[in-house]
Amino acid sequence: MSHPDIQVYGKKNPNLPFHPAVRAGDYVFVSGQVAKDEHGNMISGTIETETRAAIEALRRVLRAAGCDLDDVVKVTAYLEDARDFGRYNGVFKEFFPAGRLARTTMEARAAIHTKIEIECVAYKPLE
């Protein structure tokens, strides 16, 4: 049963049972994004490279839903190696300099090989 107030955004992978983003009222929930370019190709490199690419992937999904990084109120990040925290945090500050959000960062391996996966919640009232 679908709910009329729920909208989905982004290019859905036909092999996976979820969407890149879901709007529920004034909130947009973005599924975990990894370091991929705009064509869906994986980007691998340092934690800095992969963090930048994962945040840019978040930004693309947010924009498809009519939001941007400034609308993000909660971030959850999963690092493959907790020793990368300081370097990841340095890149994170570049994209969220005001730090006006809640954040959780934990060590966990993703289902695919990547150094980082990031999900977020954005708040953008419907017009």
Contacts in CASP RR format, 6 or more apart in sequence:
PFRMAT RR
TARGET T0000
AUTHOR 0000-0000-0000
METHOD contacts of the structure
MODEL  1
MSHPDIQVYGKKNPNLPFHPAVRAGDYVFVSGQVAKDEHGNMISGTIETE
TRAAIEALRRVLRAAGCDLDDVVKVTAYLEDARDFGRYNGVFKEFFPAGR
LARTTMEARAAIHTKIEIECVAYKPLE
5 24 0 8 1.000
5 25 0 8 1.000
6 22 0 8 1.000
6 23 0 8 1.000
6 24 0 8 1.000
7 22 0 8 1.000
7 23 0 8 1.000
7 65 0 8 1.000
8 19 0 8 1.000
8 21 0 8 1.000
8 22 0 8 1.000
8 23 0 8 1.000
9 19 0 8 1.000
9 20 0 8 1.000
9 21 0 8 1.000
9 22 0 8 1.000
9 23 0 8 1.000
9 28 0 8 1.000
9 61 0 8 1.000
9 64 0 8 1.000
9 65 0 8 1.000
10 19 0 8 1.000
10 20 0 8 1.000
10 21 0 8 1.000
10 61 0 8 1.000
10 64 0 8 1.000
10 65 0 8 1.000
11 20 0 8 1.000
12 18 0 8 1.000
12 19 0 8 1.000
12 20 0 8 1.000
18 31 0 8 1.000
19 31 0 8 1.000
20 30 0 8 1.000
20 31 0 8 1.000
20 33 0 8 1.000
20 61 0 8 1.000
20 64 0 8 1.000
21 28 0 8 1.000
21 29 0 8 1.000
21 30 0 8 1.000
21 31 0 8 1.000
21 61 0 8 1.000
21 62 0 8 1.000
21 64 0 8 1.000
21 65 0 8 1.000
22 28 0 8 1.000
22 29 0 8 1.000
23 29 0 8 1.000
23 65 0 8 1.000
25 126 0 8 1.000
26 123 0 8 1.000
26 124 0 8 1.000
26 125 0 8 1.000
26 126 0 8 1.000
27 121 0 8 1.000
27 122 0 8 1.000
27 123 0 8 1.000
28 62 0 8 1.000
28 65 0 8 1.000
28 66 0 8 1.000
28 67 0 8 1.000
28 71 0 8 1.000
28 121 0 8 1.000
28 122 0 8 1.000
28 123 0 8 1.000
28 124 0 8 1.000
29 119 0 8 1.000
29 120 0 8 1.000
29 121 0 8 1.000
30 58 0 8 1.000
30 61 0 8 1.000
30 62 0 8 1.000
30 65 0 8 1.000
30 119 0 8 1.000
30 120 0 8 1.000
30 121 0 8 1.000
30 122 0 8 1.000
31 61 0 8 1.000
31 119 0 8 1.000
32 117 0 8 1.000
32 118 0 8 1.000
32 119 0 8 1.000
33 54 0 8 1.000
33 57 0 8 1.000
33 58 0 8 1.000
33 61 0 8 1.000
33 117 0 8 1.000
33 118 0 8 1.000
33 119 0 8 1.000
34 42 0 8 1.000
34 50 0 8 1.000
34 53 0 8 1.000
34 54 0 8 1.000
34 57 0 8 1.000
34 110 0 8 1.000
34 112 0 8 1.000
34 114 0 8 1.000
34 116 0 8 1.000
34 117 0 8 1.000
35 42 0 8 1.000
35 43 0 8 1.000
35 44 0 8 1.000
35 45 0 8 1.000
35 49 0 8 1.000
35 50 0 8 1.000
35 51 0 8 1.000
35 52 0 8 1.000
35 53 0 8 1.000
35 54 0 8 1.000
35 57 0 8 1.000
35 114 0 8 1.000
35 115 0 8 1.000
35 116 0 8 1.000
36 42 0 8 1.000
36 43 0 8 1.000
36 53 0 8 1.000
36 57 0 8 1.000
37 43 0 8 1.000
37 53 0 8 1.000
38 60 0 8 1.000
42 112 0 8 1.000
42 114 0 8 1.000
43 49 0 8 1.000
43 50 0 8 1.000
43 53 0 8 1.000
44 50 0 8 1.000
44 113 0 8 1.000
44 114 0 8 1.000
44 115 0 8 1.000
45 115 0 8 1.000
46 87 0 8 1.000
47 79 0 8 1.000
47 81 0 8 1.000
47 84 0 8 1.000
47 87 0 8 1.000
47 88 0 8 1.000
47 91 0 8 1.000
47 115 0 8 1.000
47 116 0 8 1.000
48 87 0 8 1.000
48 88 0 8 1.000
48 90 0 8 1.000
48 91 0 8 1.000
50 114 0 8 1.000
50 115 0 8 1.000
50 116 0 8 1.000
51 87 0 8 1.000
51 88 0 8 1.000
51 91 0 8 1.000
51 92 0 8 1.000
51 115 0 8 1.000
51 116 0 8 1.000
51 118 0 8 1.000
52 91 0 8 1.000
52 94 0 8 1.000
54 114 0 8 1.000
54 116 0 8 1.000
54 117 0 8 1.000
54 118 0 8 1.000
55 69 0 8 1.000
55 91 0 8 1.000
55 92 0 8 1.000
55 95 0 8 1.000
55 118 0 8 1.000
58 69 0 8 1.000
58 72 0 8 1.000
58 118 0 8 1.000
58 120 0 8 1.000
59 68 0 8 1.000
59 69 0 8 1.000
62 68 0 8 1.000
62 69 0 8 1.000
62 71 0 8 1.000
62 72 0 8 1.000
62 120 0 8 1.000
62 122 0 8 1.000
65 122 0 8 1.000
65 124 0 8 1.000
66 124 0 8 1.000
67 122 0 8 1.000
67 124 0 8 1.000
69 95 0 8 1.000
69 96 0 8 1.000
71 122 0 8 1.000
71 123 0 8 1.000
71 124 0 8 1.000
72 96 0 8 1.000
72 101 0 8 1.000
72 120 0 8 1.000
72 121 0 8 1.000
72 122 0 8 1.000
73 100 0 8 1.000
73 101 0 8 1.000
73 102 0 8 1.000
73 121 0 8 1.000
73 122 0 8 1.000
73 123 0 8 1.000
74 101 0 8 1.000
74 102 0 8 1.000
74 103 0 8 1.000
74 120 0 8 1.000
74 121 0 8 1.000
75 96 0 8 1.000
75 101 0 8 1.000
75 102 0 8 1.000
75 103 0 8 1.000
75 104 0 8 1.000
75 118 0 8 1.000
75 119 0 8 1.000
75 120 0 8 1.000
76 103 0 8 1.000
76 104 0 8 1.000
76 105 0 8 1.000
76 106 0 8 1.000
76 118 0 8 1.000
76 119 0 8 1.000
76 120 0 8 1.000
77 88 0 8 1.000
77 92 0 8 1.000
77 103 0 8 1.000
77 104 0 8 1.000
77 105 0 8 1.000
77 106 0 8 1.000
77 116 0 8 1.000
77 117 0 8 1.000
77 118 0 8 1.000
78 105 0 8 1.000
78 106 0 8 1.000
78 107 0 8 1.000
78 108 0 8 1.000
78 110 0 8 1.000
78 116 0 8 1.000
78 117 0 8 1.000
78 118 0 8 1.000
79 85 0 8 1.000
79 88 0 8 1.000
79 105 0 8 1.000
79 106 0 8 1.000
79 107 0 8 1.000
79 108 0 8 1.000
79 115 0 8 1.000
79 116 0 8 1.000
80 107 0 8 1.000
80 108 0 8 1.000
80 109 0 8 1.000
80 110 0 8 1.000
80 114 0 8 1.000
80 115 0 8 1.000
80 116 0 8 1.000
81 107 0 8 1.000
81 115 0 8 1.000
82 107 0 8 1.000
84 115 0 8 1.000
84 116 0 8 1.000
85 105 0 8 1.000
88 105 0 8 1.000
88 116 0 8 1.000
89 105 0 8 1.000
92 103 0 8 1.000
93 99 0 8 1.000
110 117 0 8 1.000
END
